[in-house]
Amino acid sequence: MSAKILNANEKTCQHAAMKHPQQNKRAPQAHPPALSVPSYHRILVKHGLIEKTMSIPDAYKVFLKVGADPEVQKLRRKVAPGNRIKHVPALYLATAMALQGMTKQELDALKLRIEERPASKSSLGRVAN
């Protein structure tokens, strides 16, 4: 009797050993490139404030300008502390929630304000030279 049980166990073990490598393989993720960029970049692209091809350092500069905008700051204060968005760290959550609560017109106005800031600074620099 014990020989039959041993053989059954051997078959089970052999079968499990054969399946083991296949089970360890993870299914490929649907969008690996999207997760390879920082969340602030994805947030800005999602709301149409930057192009998807913008470099990460430039996107971060834009994100800082967005966070410094008075309208965004006002909305950030109203964000409930318990709210969450998938794949957004807490550091960027309030800004992401504020942008999510804005209308298309408000986002367009924000985009214009963000684009105006560097132009006005550079034009002042040219006048001074």
C-alpha positions as CSV (number, residue, x, y, z in Angstrom):
1,M,0.0,0.0,0.0
2,S,2.7,2.5,0.9
3,A,4.4,1.9,-2.4
4,K,1.2,3.0,-4.3
5,I,1.0,6.1,-2.2
6,L,4.6,6.8,-2.8
7,N,4.2,6.4,-6.5
8,A,1.2,8.7,-6.5
9,N,3.1,11.3,-4.6
10,E,6.0,11.0,-7.0
11,K,3.7,11.6,-9.9
12,T,2.2,14.6,-8.2
13,C,5.6,16.0,-7.4
14,Q,6.8,15.4,-10.9
15,H,3.7,17.0,-12.3
16,A,4.1,20.0,-10.0
17,A,7.7,20.3,-10.9
18,M,6.8,20.4,-14.6
19,K,4.2,23.1,-14.0
20,H,6.4,25.2,-11.6
21,P,8.3,27.2,-14.2
22,Q,5.2,28.1,-16.1
23,Q,3.3,29.2,-13.0
24,N,6.2,31.6,-12.0
25,K,5.9,33.5,-15.3
26,R,3.9,36.7,-14.8
27,A,1.5,37.8,-17.4
28,P,2.8,40.8,-19.4
29,Q,1.4,44.1,-18.2
30,A,-1.0,45.8,-20.5
31,H,0.8,49.2,-20.6
32,P,4.4,49.0,-19.2
33,P,5.5,52.2,-20.8
34,A,2.8,54.2,-19.0
35,L,4.0,53.1,-15.7
36,S,7.6,53.8,-16.5
37,V,7.0,57.6,-16.4
38,P,6.4,59.4,-13.1
39,S,2.9,59.9,-11.9
40,Y,3.1,63.7,-12.2
41,H,3.8,63.2,-15.9
42,R,0.8,60.9,-16.3
43,I,-1.4,63.4,-14.4
44,L,-0.5,66.3,-16.7
45,V,-0.9,64.3,-19.8
46,K,-4.3,63.0,-18.6
47,H,-5.6,66.5,-18.2
48,G,-4.1,67.8,-21.4
49,L,-1.6,70.2,-19.8
50,I,1.4,68.6,-21.6
51,E,2.2,66.4,-24.5
52,K,3.0,62.8,-23.9
53,T,6.4,63.2,-25.5
54,M,7.5,66.0,-23.1
55,S,10.7,65.2,-21.2
56,I,10.4,64.2,-17.5
57,P,12.4,67.2,-16.2
58,D,10.3,69.6,-18.2
59,A,7.1,67.9,-17.1
60,Y,8.2,68.3,-13.5
61,K,8.7,72.0,-14.0
62,V,5.2,72.3,-15.4
63,F,3.8,70.3,-12.5
64,L,5.4,72.7,-10.0
65,K,3.9,75.6,-11.9
66,V,0.5,73.9,-11.9
67,G,0.8,73.3,-8.1
68,A,1.8,76.9,-7.6
69,D,-1.3,78.2,-9.5
70,P,-3.7,80.0,-7.1
71,E,-6.8,78.3,-8.5
72,V,-5.2,74.9,-8.1
73,Q,-4.1,75.7,-4.6
74,K,-7.7,76.8,-3.8
75,L,-9.1,73.4,-5.0
76,R,-6.3,71.4,-3.3
77,R,-7.5,72.8,0.1
78,K,-11.0,71.5,-0.6
79,V,-9.8,67.9,-1.4
80,A,-11.1,65.4,1.2
81,P,-8.2,63.7,2.9
82,G,-9.7,60.2,2.4
83,N,-9.9,60.4,-1.4
84,R,-7.6,58.2,-3.5
85,I,-6.7,57.8,-7.1
86,K,-5.0,54.6,-8.4
87,H,-1.3,54.8,-9.0
88,V,-0.9,58.4,-7.6
89,P,1.4,58.9,-4.6
90,A,0.1,61.0,-1.7
91,L,2.6,63.7,-2.6
92,Y,0.8,64.4,-5.9
93,L,-2.7,63.3,-4.8
94,A,-4.1,66.7,-3.9
95,T,-3.0,68.3,-7.1
96,A,-4.3,65.4,-9.1
97,M,-7.7,65.6,-7.3
98,A,-7.8,69.4,-7.9
99,L,-7.2,68.9,-11.6
100,Q,-9.8,66.2,-11.7
101,G,-12.3,68.6,-10.2
102,M,-11.7,71.3,-12.8
103,T,-13.8,71.8,-15.9
104,K,-12.5,71.7,-19.5
105,Q,-12.6,75.5,-19.6
106,E,-10.8,75.8,-16.2
107,L,-8.1,73.4,-17.5
108,D,-7.7,75.4,-20.7
109,A,-7.4,78.7,-18.7
110,L,-4.8,77.0,-16.5
111,K,-2.8,75.8,-19.5
112,L,-2.7,79.4,-20.8
113,R,-1.6,80.7,-17.4
114,I,1.2,78.1,-17.3
115,E,2.4,78.9,-20.8
116,E,2.4,82.6,-20.1
117,R,4.7,82.5,-17.1
118,P,7.9,81.4,-18.8
119,A,7.3,83.8,-21.7
120,S,6.9,86.8,-19.4
121,K,10.1,85.9,-17.5
122,S,12.1,85.4,-20.7
123,S,10.8,88.6,-22.2
124,L,11.9,90.5,-19.0
125,G,15.3,88.9,-19.3
126,R,15.6,90.2,-22.9
127,V,14.6,93.7,-22.0
128,A,17.3,93.8,-19.3
129,N,20.0,92.8,-21.8
